Amino acid sequence: MNNDIQVQIEKKLDSRLNRRLRLLTLSDTPLSTSGVAHVARNMCIEMLKTGNFEVVSLGGAIFHQNYNIIRTEEFKELWTIVPCKDFSNPDQIRQLIRSFRPDIFWFQSDPRFFQFLFQMENEIRSNTVLIYHFPWDSDEFIPPYYNKNYYDSCDYLIPISKPTYNTVKSVVPNHPEVYRIPHTMNPEIFKKHPEGVVNAFKHQTMRQLQNKFIVFFNGRNARRKMTGSIIWWFNDFLKVVGKDKAALIMHCDPYDPNGPNLQVIIQDLGLVNGEVLFSTQKYSQQDLCMIYNSVDATINISDAEGYGIGPSESLMCETPIIVSMTGGHREQVTDGENWFGIGINPVSRAIIGSQDVPYINEDRVSGEDVVKSLLKMYNMPKNERQKMGQQGRKHLLKDYNYYEWINSWNELFINAYLKYGSWETRKGYRPWEMIEVNAH
């Protein structure tokens, strides 16, 4: 970081503060490619750009070749990334809290990964504000009351979507600090490119798909993403339109142990002549944007989806979506009046569970409805698909504005510190409570 940038950042310090706030984050490794990492990376970068923060990020969820400290060229000592196994452990958390003395501890992902963190909340919250930002992969119809103790262990709860917000309010209606800050995309990265630029990209990277209707899936090959079903039902769609008329690009690992073996599926279905293509390399956001620009529709039919980043990225690039009407998909594909793709209503809702998650719903769409949706999008005039995509981008720019998202996080962090303080000034929390016991 050169001196000019350093001075610029220092001059931006909010007038309500006398120093940068120390922000500790815990999530997927911010420089990795998962959806959670995408959110964490954008949040850290944009908070650093305000000049109000210095950040230490615990980076988990991936296998690290080594555990050396990582710093970026842009922010240098202001952003330290600490690789960790899984999602860290109590000893590492204690050590970082003692050494870094954070004002705010922000963490993000499924609560099952952080049970140890909730159990030590009295150690953390005695000195710093604990803020939990999260999706929940189930609709508000089945509130997870078993998560109540987790939610009660945090100073702030920040659900990522409307369904998650409604779910949380059902479980902890009296929690004093529950706010929805929906995820969004940087409109300067995910955007529509000129037709000539897109055609040149397609000619270079998708030459074998020229003149084909292209459907794109971008997500993990995991059970709830229904990746095997997408391929199976896309094959049924090809039986109607012809195998030479369309192609499916799956941007995922076909051998992910959390999902089906997708290579076996395409082999056994005979989709070995370019009808289904796998994209397994890691792309920059700019390259992903070009892919969204180059396809006709993006599909995601997850049986549970807290938000769904792929469909949102697609709409920002003005490419319409085909999605199951579950979780965060519902607030992306329509604003209640207009549609920015095709929403497929579930035909069944199963209640499943495990020892950690006693009950949660799975929304299942039918193969027949998926094929009908693909056919509808295929037969739609190109200008109508373009109009859907254009309206979808306007919807996200209006209701999920990136710059409002930045301001929301900045204000929430500063207000949390001003309201509750940290360390010597910490207020509003005590690690004990008085309970009246009835002697009878």
N, C-alpha and C positions, 0 to 999 in steps of 0.2 A: 504494500500500500504506500503510495507516495505521499509526501507532506501535504500537497494540495488537498487530496482526498481526506486526510486525517483532520485538517483544519476545517474542512467543510462539514464533516460529521460532528465535530465538537461544537460548531456554531448552531447546529440543529437541535441541541439539547433543549427539551421542553422547559419552559420557564417555571413550571411547577416543581421541577426537580433541581437539586443541587449537585447531582452526580448521575452517571449512568446507572440504571437498575441492573442488578445481576440476575440473569434469567437462566435457570437450569432446565433442560428439556430431556425427556426420555421417550423414545419412539423407535420405529425402524430407523436404521442408519440413514441420516438425511441425504447422503449422496447416492443412495441406492435407488432402485427403480420402482419399488412398490407404491401403491396408492397412498399408504400412510406416510411413507418417506417423502412423497411428492408434497403432501400437505405440510409436513414438518420443515422441509427444505424451504418452501416458499415463505412460511411464517418466520423462520429464523432470518432469512435474507432480508425480508421487508422490514422486520423489526430492527435489524442492524442498520439498515439504510436511514431509519428515522433519527439515528444518533442518540436514542434514549437508552440503549441497552448494550451490555456485553453478554455473550452467550457461551455457556458450556453445554454441549449436547452429548448425552449418552446414546450411542448408536447400537441397536441390537437387531435381532431377527434374521441376521445373515451369518454365514461362516466367514470369519475374518482370517486372512492369510497371516496377519500379525496384529498386535494390539498396540501399535505405536500411535501416539497422538497425531491427529490430522488438523492442519490449518489451511485455509484458503488464501490464495494470492490477494484477493480483493480485501478481505477483512483482517488477515493476519491474526494478531493476538486477541482481537476482539471476539473471534469465534473459534472455540476449541472443540473439536469432535473427539470424544473418548470412546473407542470401540469397546463393546462389552459382549459377554456370552449371554445368549437368550435375551432377557430384558433386565440385565444387571442382577444384583443381590444385595441384601441388607448391609453387608460390610462395605461394599463399594459406595453405596448411597451415603452411609454414615461418613466415610472418608471424604467424599466430595462436598458434602454439606459443611463439614468442619473446615475444609481448605478453601472452598469457593465462597462460602457464606451467602448463598443465594437469597435474594429478596422474594423471588417467585419460583416455584417448581411446577412446570407445565409438563404433563405427560399425555400420551395419546395411544389408543388402540383398545382391543377387547379387554374387559376387566379381568378375565381369567389369567392374563399374563402378569397381573399386578397384585395378586393376592398378598404377597409378602409386603408390598408397599402399603396396602390398606391396613395391614396388621401393625405397622410401625408408624402410623399416621400421627400418634401423639409425639413421637420424636421429631417428626418433620414440622408439623404445624405449630409446635411451640415457638419456632423461630421464623418460619417462612410460610407464605400463602401457597396452598396446594390447589392447583387448577387442573381439572380433568376434562379433556376434549375428546369426544368419542362418538362413533356410530353405534347402533345396535341393530344387528341383522334380523330384526323381527318387527312386525307392525305393532302399532299401539293396541291392537285388539287383544294381545296376550302380554300384559305388563309383567316384567320379570321382578316380582316382589323379592325374590331371593338375592337380588342385587342391592337391596335397600341399605344394608350395612356398608357396602362399598360406596354408595352415593353419599351416605351420611359422613363418610370419612374424609370428604373433600370440602374445601372452602367454597369453590366454584365448580359448577357443572356446566359444560358447554356442549350440548348436543349438536351434531353436524347436520341434521335434517329435521323437517317438521315431524315425521313419524317418531323419530327418536326423542324429540322434545316432548311430544305428547305422552310418550311412554314414561319418560323420567318424571314428568309432572304427576302422572298417575301413581308412581311408586313413592315419591317424596314430595307431596304437595306443599309441605311447609318449609322446604329448604329455602333459605333466604336468597341464594345467588344461583339462579338457573337462567341461562341466556342461550339463545340459539345464534350461532355464528355459522351460517352455511358455507360449505366449501365452494370455491370458485376457481376460475382459470385466468391466467394472465392474458388479456386480450391482445397484447403485443406479440405473444408467442403463438397462441392458438387463434388462427384467423384464416380468412379466405384469401387464397393467392390468385393472381391473374391466370386465366385459362392457358395462356402460352407457357407459363412457368410450370403449371401442373402437367400439361401434355409432354413437356420435355422430360420431366421427372418420370412419368409413366413410361415413356419410350425407353428411358435408360434402365429402369428398375422393374418394370412390369410388362415388358414387350410381349410376353406370351399371353397376356390378358387383354390385349387390345380388342376393343369392340365387345367385350364381355361385361355383363352386369356383375359388379363386384360387391360382395358383402364382407365386412370386416369385424372380427372379434378381437378385442384387446382386454385381456384380463388373465388372471391366474387359472391354470388348469386344475381347479379344485372341485370337489364334489358339488358344492352349492352353485357353482357357475354353470352347471349343466352342459359342459363342453361336449360330452359324448352325444347327448341329445341333439345339440345344435348340428353336429355332423350328420347324425342319422336322419334328422328331419330335413336338412338341406339336400340330402340324397333323394328324399321323396319329392322335394321341390324340383330337382333336376329331372326326375322322371316325367314331369309335366312339361317343362320348358325345353328340355334337351341338354345333355351333358356339355355340349359345346357352347352354350349360351350364357353360362354364369360360372362364377368361381367364388370360393370362400377362403379368405385369408385368416388364419388363426395365429395371432401374436401371443404365443404362450409356449410352455415346455410340454411337448406331447408325452414326455416320460415323467412328469411331476408325480411323486409318490402320493400326493394328496388328491390326485384325479385319476381318471381312466387312462389306459394306454391308447392314445389316439392314433398312433401308427397302425396298430392292429385293427382298429375300427375301419380306417380308410382302406387298408388292404383287403379286409373281408367284404367290404362293400364295393370293391372294385374301383375306388376313386383314386386311381394311381396315375392319371394322365393330366394332372394339373387342375382337377376339379376342386381339390382342397390343398392348400399350401400352408406350410408352417413357417412362421417367422420367429426365430429363437434368439437372434442377436439383440443386444441392448441398444436402443436408439436414444438419441437426444430428443428433447421435447420438440425441437425444430423439425427433425426428421419425422417424428410421429405426426406432426401437423401436416406434412406433405402427404403422408399416407392417407390421413382422413380426407384431405382434399382430393385424393385420387380415386376414392371408392364411392359407391352409390348409396350405401347405407351401412350403419353400424348396428350390431345386434348384441343384446345381453338379456338372457332369459333366466337369470339367477332365481333360485327358489327363496332366497333371502338376500337383501342388499341394503346395507345401511345408507349408502348414498349412490355409488356407481360413478366412478370418475371417467371411465371410457365414454359413456354416453354424453357426459358434459363436455368433454374435450371435442367430441364429434360435432355437437351442436355449435360450439364456438367456431368451428371451421365450416359451418353452414352445411353440414352433412346430416340428413335426417336419421332417426334412430328407430329400431324395432326392439321394444323392451317389454318385459313382464311388468305388470302393474303391482309392484311390490316395493315397499320401503321407499328409498329416495328416488327411484325411477319415476314414481307417480308425479313428483313435483317438477321433474325435468321435461317429460314428454308433453305436458299440457299445463297451461296456466288456469285451467278451469273453463276456458272458452275456446281457445285455439289449440290445435295439435301440431306438434313439431316432429311427428313421426307416427308410429303405430304402437299403441299400448295394448298388450294382450292380457285380458283378465284371467286370473287363475280359475281353474275348473275344480280345484280341490285345495283344502288346507289341512295339512297333517300336523299334529302336535308330536314332536319328537323330543328327545332329551338324552342326557348323560348324567354321570355322577356330579360333574361340575356345573352343568346347565340342566336343571331338572326338567324344564319344559321350554320349548320355543317353537314357533310355527314355521312351517315350510309351505310356500305357495307353489303349486304345480300348474303349469300351463299344459295344454294338450298339443300333441304333435300336429293334429289337424288344424288348429288355430295358428300355429307357427307357419305351416305351409301356406295357409290362406294369406297371412300377413306378408310373407315373402312374395307371393304372387301379386298381391295388391301393390306392393312397392315396385315390383318388376314392371307391371303393366302401367304404372303411373307415368304420364308424360314427364320428360326431364325437367321442364320448366316448373311443374308442380312440386317435384322433389326439391328443386332449388328454392322455391318459395317457402316450403316447409323449413328448410335449413336456415334461410335468412331470418324467418320469424323466430326460430329457435335461438339464434344468436342474440337477437334483440331482447328476447325473454330473459336470457341469462345476464345480459348487460344491464337490464333494468332491475331484476329481482335478486341477482347474485353478483353484484358489481364488485370487481376486484379491488378497486380503490376504497370503496366503503368497507370491504373486508379488512384491508390493511388498517384503516382508521379504527375499526371496531376492536381489533386486537390491541392496538396501541393504547386506546382509551381504556380498555378493560384492565390491562396490566398496570397502567399508571394509577387508575382509580382504585384498584385493589391494594396497591402499595400505600396510597394516600389514606385509604380508609382503615386498613388493618396494620400497616407498618411491617417491620421485620426486625428480628433479633432484639436489640435493646428497646425498640419502639413498638414491638409486637403487641397488638391488642385484639380483642374480639374472639379470643380462643383460650380455653383452659383445658388441660389434658385430663380433667376429672369432672364428675358431675355428682350432685347430691340426689339421692333417691330415697323417698320416704317409704319405709318398710312397715307394712301392717302387721302388728304383733299377733293378730288372731290367726 
